[in-house]
Amino acid sequence: MCEEHFHIGPQVHKMDRSISKLLEVRVKAEGLDEVTLMHGWILRYLYEHQDAEIYQKDIEKYFGICRSGVTNIIQALEKKGLVCRASVESDARLKKVMLTEAGRESHEKLGEIFKRMDAELEEGITEEELQAFLRVTHKVHLNLRKMRGENS
């Protein structure tokens, strides 16, 4: 039997594509076909940080996306009525990004989909294996940040 050597990059990419495709199918089945995976992640980020003032630069940094990419995503989410931007009194150039009620509802539906998928993805994996996986993926992420010249 030929032992196959698995490289981290291709394996992560394969998992990412598989999870993205499955999530896309499940999101459409729930009637949320206007929300892309990245939109869902940003909605989740805004939902989890509702008590903080979140600006575009926070989203850029957290997701590692360029300014124009985040601008396009926020504009798309605004058109769908899922987020809004509000000026800040102390600096008119700054705009907070906030969820609308429709954005909260979409996030809650997405949250249920993510929760079910996570449970299915973790099926047959022991707690010890899951913790080892999370430690390894965290280290890979830190290595990527070093490779890009970012601070941990």
C-alpha positions as CSV (number, residue, x, y, z in Angstrom):
1,M,0.0,0.0,0.0
2,C,1.3,3.4,-1.0
3,E,1.6,5.8,1.9
4,E,0.3,9.2,0.8
5,H,2.0,12.3,2.3
6,F,-0.5,15.0,3.1
7,H,0.7,18.6,3.0
8,I,-1.1,21.2,5.2
9,G,-1.9,23.7,2.5
10,P,-3.8,21.4,0.1
11,Q,-5.6,19.7,2.9
12,V,-6.8,23.0,4.4
13,H,-7.9,24.2,1.0
14,K,-9.8,20.9,0.3
15,M,-11.6,21.1,3.6
16,D,-12.4,24.8,3.1
17,R,-13.9,24.2,-0.3
18,S,-15.9,21.2,0.9
19,I,-17.3,23.1,3.9
20,S,-18.0,26.1,1.8
21,K,-20.0,24.1,-0.7
22,L,-22.0,22.2,1.9
23,L,-22.7,25.5,3.8
24,E,-23.8,27.1,0.6
25,V,-26.3,24.3,0.0
26,R,-27.7,24.5,3.6
27,V,-27.9,28.3,3.6
28,K,-29.9,28.2,0.3
29,A,-32.2,25.5,1.8
30,E,-33.0,27.9,4.7
31,G,-33.9,30.7,2.3
32,L,-30.7,32.7,2.9
33,D,-29.3,32.4,-0.6
34,E,-28.4,36.1,-0.7
35,V,-25.7,35.6,2.0
36,T,-22.2,34.4,1.0
37,L,-20.0,32.5,3.4
38,M,-17.9,35.7,4.0
39,H,-21.0,37.7,4.6
40,G,-22.1,35.1,7.2
41,W,-18.7,35.4,8.9
42,I,-18.9,39.2,9.0
43,L,-22.5,39.0,10.3
44,R,-21.3,36.6,13.0
45,Y,-18.4,39.0,13.9
46,L,-20.8,42.0,14.2
47,Y,-23.3,39.9,16.2
48,E,-20.6,38.8,18.7
49,H,-19.3,42.3,19.0
50,Q,-22.6,44.2,19.3
51,D,-21.5,45.9,22.5
52,A,-18.4,47.4,20.9
53,E,-18.0,50.0,18.2
54,I,-16.9,48.2,15.1
55,Y,-15.3,50.0,12.2
56,Q,-14.4,48.8,8.7
57,K,-10.7,48.7,9.7
58,D,-11.6,46.2,12.5
59,I,-13.2,43.9,10.0
60,E,-10.2,44.3,7.6
61,K,-7.8,43.3,10.4
62,Y,-9.8,40.5,11.9
63,F,-10.4,38.7,8.5
64,G,-7.2,39.8,6.8
65,I,-9.1,41.4,3.9
66,C,-8.1,44.5,2.0
67,R,-9.9,47.7,2.4
68,S,-11.6,47.6,-1.0
69,G,-12.8,44.1,-0.4
70,V,-14.4,45.0,2.9
71,T,-15.9,48.1,1.4
72,N,-17.6,45.9,-1.3
73,I,-18.8,43.4,1.2
74,I,-20.3,46.1,3.5
75,Q,-22.0,47.8,0.6
76,A,-23.5,44.5,-0.5
77,L,-24.7,43.8,3.1
78,E,-26.2,47.4,3.2
79,K,-28.1,46.8,0.0
80,K,-29.6,43.7,1.5
81,G,-30.6,45.6,4.6
82,L,-28.4,43.4,6.9
83,V,-26.0,46.2,8.1
84,C,-25.9,49.9,8.3
85,R,-23.2,52.5,8.8
86,A,-23.4,55.4,11.2
87,S,-21.2,58.4,11.6
88,V,-19.2,59.0,14.8
89,E,-19.6,62.3,16.5
90,S,-15.9,62.6,17.4
91,D,-14.7,62.0,13.8
92,A,-17.0,62.5,10.8
93,R,-14.7,60.4,8.6
94,L,-15.3,57.3,10.7
95,K,-18.4,55.1,10.3
96,K,-19.5,52.4,12.7
97,V,-20.7,49.2,11.1
98,M,-23.8,47.7,12.8
99,L,-26.2,44.9,12.3
100,T,-29.8,45.8,11.4
101,E,-32.7,43.7,12.8
102,A,-32.7,41.8,9.5
103,G,-29.0,41.2,10.0
104,R,-29.5,39.8,13.5
105,E,-32.2,37.5,12.2
106,S,-30.0,36.3,9.4
107,H,-27.1,35.7,11.8
108,E,-29.3,33.7,14.1
109,K,-30.5,31.4,11.2
110,L,-26.8,31.1,10.1
111,G,-25.8,30.4,13.7
112,E,-28.1,27.4,13.8
113,I,-26.7,26.1,10.5
114,F,-23.1,26.6,11.7
115,K,-24.0,24.8,15.0
116,R,-25.5,21.8,13.3
117,M,-22.6,21.6,10.8
118,D,-20.0,21.8,13.6
119,A,-21.7,19.0,15.4
120,E,-21.7,16.9,12.3
121,L,-18.1,17.7,11.5
122,E,-17.0,16.7,15.0
123,E,-18.9,13.4,14.8
124,G,-16.6,10.5,15.7
125,I,-13.8,12.8,16.9
126,T,-12.9,12.6,20.6
127,E,-12.5,15.7,22.7
128,E,-8.7,15.0,22.9
129,E,-8.5,14.8,19.1
130,L,-10.6,18.0,18.7
131,Q,-8.3,19.9,21.1
132,A,-5.2,18.6,19.2
133,F,-6.7,19.7,15.9
134,L,-7.5,23.2,17.3
135,R,-4.0,23.5,18.7
136,V,-2.4,22.5,15.4
137,T,-4.7,24.8,13.3
138,H,-3.9,27.7,15.7
139,K,-0.1,27.1,15.2
140,V,-0.6,27.0,11.4
141,H,-2.4,30.3,11.7
142,L,0.4,31.8,13.7
143,N,2.9,30.5,11.2
144,L,0.9,32.1,8.4
145,R,1.0,35.5,10.2
146,K,4.7,35.2,10.7
147,M,5.1,34.4,7.0
148,R,3.1,37.6,6.1
149,G,5.3,39.6,8.6
150,E,2.4,40.2,11.0
151,N,2.7,40.3,14.8
152,S,1.1,37.4,16.6
